[in-house]
Amino acid sequence: MDPKELAYFKEKLENMSKELLREAEKTLSEMTNHSDNYPDPADRATAESDRNFELRIRDRERKLLAKIKEALERIEGGTYGICEECGDDIGFKRLDARPVTTLCIECKTRQESLEKIQAGS
């Protein structure tokens, strides 16, 4: 991968990370500053459901942040854009769509097929 492409993906990953952290801070601020005094049990249940949904989203984002960190480390280590399974280059379009990916489209497709087979067993 050429240096321009690496710089592009590094910036993209860093921007993704900043945005996720900004959203996490916003959620934390809203949860700590929000008083849940709902006299109606249905309103209270809705607020609790919304809060749980928000926390699940943030947990997924926390996992994505770890993947972003790993991708940035691969950029620094010179292995970014190389499939961990077959060693081939991961296509630009795939990386652009999913910059944290570690598998080329062929290996990812094969992995998903195996997972479907195993889930059906």
C-alpha positions as CSV (number, residue, x, y, z in Angstrom):
1,M,0.0,0.0,0.0
2,D,1.4,3.4,-0.9
3,P,2.1,6.1,1.7
4,K,-0.8,8.3,0.5
5,E,-3.3,5.4,1.0
6,L,-1.8,4.7,4.5
7,A,-2.1,8.3,5.4
8,Y,-5.7,8.4,4.2
9,F,-6.7,5.3,6.3
10,K,-4.8,6.6,9.3
11,E,-6.7,9.9,9.2
12,K,-10.0,8.0,8.6
13,L,-9.4,5.7,11.6
14,E,-8.3,8.6,13.8
15,N,-11.5,10.5,12.9
16,M,-13.6,7.5,13.6
17,S,-12.0,7.2,17.0
18,K,-12.5,10.9,17.8
19,E,-16.2,10.7,16.8
20,L,-16.8,7.5,18.9
21,L,-15.1,9.1,22.0
22,R,-17.2,12.3,21.5
23,E,-20.4,10.3,21.4
24,A,-19.3,8.3,24.5
25,E,-18.7,11.6,26.4
26,K,-22.0,12.9,25.3
27,T,-23.8,9.8,26.5
28,L,-22.0,9.9,29.8
29,S,-22.8,13.6,30.3
30,E,-26.5,13.0,29.5
31,M,-26.7,10.0,31.8
32,T,-25.1,11.8,34.7
33,N,-27.0,15.1,34.3
34,H,-30.4,13.5,33.6
35,S,-32.7,13.0,36.5
36,D,-35.2,10.1,36.0
37,N,-38.1,11.2,38.1
38,Y,-41.0,9.7,36.2
39,P,-44.2,9.3,38.1
40,D,-45.7,7.1,35.4
41,P,-44.3,3.5,35.5
42,A,-44.6,3.2,31.7
43,D,-42.5,6.4,31.2
44,R,-39.9,5.0,33.7
45,A,-39.8,1.7,31.8
46,T,-39.4,3.5,28.5
47,A,-36.5,5.6,29.9
48,E,-34.8,2.4,31.2
49,S,-35.2,0.6,27.9
50,D,-33.7,3.6,26.1
51,R,-30.8,3.8,28.5
52,N,-30.1,0.1,28.1
53,F,-30.2,0.4,24.3
54,E,-27.8,3.4,24.5
55,L,-25.4,1.4,26.7
56,R,-25.5,-1.6,24.2
57,I,-24.6,0.8,21.4
58,R,-21.7,2.3,23.5
59,D,-20.4,-1.2,24.3
60,R,-20.3,-2.0,20.5
61,E,-18.5,1.3,20.0
62,R,-16.0,0.4,22.8
63,K,-15.2,-2.8,20.9
64,L,-14.9,-0.8,17.6
65,L,-12.4,1.5,19.4
66,A,-10.2,-1.4,20.2
67,K,-10.3,-2.6,16.6
68,I,-9.4,1.0,15.5
69,K,-6.5,1.0,17.8
70,E,-5.3,-2.4,16.4
71,A,-5.7,-1.1,12.9
72,L,-3.6,2.0,13.7
73,E,-1.0,-0.3,15.2
74,R,-1.0,-2.4,11.9
75,I,-0.4,0.8,10.0
76,E,2.6,1.6,12.2
77,G,3.8,-1.9,11.9
78,G,3.5,-2.1,8.2
79,T,0.9,-4.9,8.1
80,Y,-2.2,-2.8,7.4
81,G,-4.2,-3.9,4.4
82,I,-2.8,-7.4,4.4
83,C,-5.2,-10.3,4.9
84,E,-4.3,-12.1,8.2
85,E,-5.5,-15.4,6.7
86,C,-4.1,-15.6,3.2
87,G,-1.5,-12.8,3.1
88,D,-3.0,-11.1,0.0
89,D,-3.7,-7.4,-0.1
90,I,-7.1,-6.3,1.1
91,G,-8.8,-4.2,-1.6
92,F,-9.0,-0.4,-1.2
93,K,-12.8,-0.5,-1.6
94,R,-13.1,-3.0,1.2
95,L,-10.8,-1.1,3.5
96,D,-12.6,2.1,2.7
97,A,-15.9,0.5,3.7
98,R,-14.5,-1.3,6.7
99,P,-11.1,0.2,7.7
100,V,-10.7,-2.1,10.7
101,T,-11.0,-5.3,8.6
102,T,-8.2,-7.9,8.8
103,L,-9.5,-10.2,6.1
104,C,-9.9,-9.9,2.4
105,I,-13.3,-10.3,0.9
106,E,-12.6,-13.9,-0.2
107,C,-11.4,-15.0,3.3
108,K,-14.3,-13.1,5.0
109,T,-16.8,-14.8,2.8
110,R,-15.3,-18.2,3.5
111,Q,-15.3,-17.5,7.3
112,E,-19.0,-16.5,7.2
113,S,-19.9,-19.6,5.2
114,L,-18.2,-21.8,7.8
115,E,-20.0,-20.0,10.6
116,K,-23.3,-20.6,8.9
117,I,-22.5,-24.3,8.5
118,Q,-21.4,-24.6,12.1
119,A,-24.5,-22.7,13.4
120,G,-26.7,-25.1,11.5
121,S,-25.1,-28.1,13.1
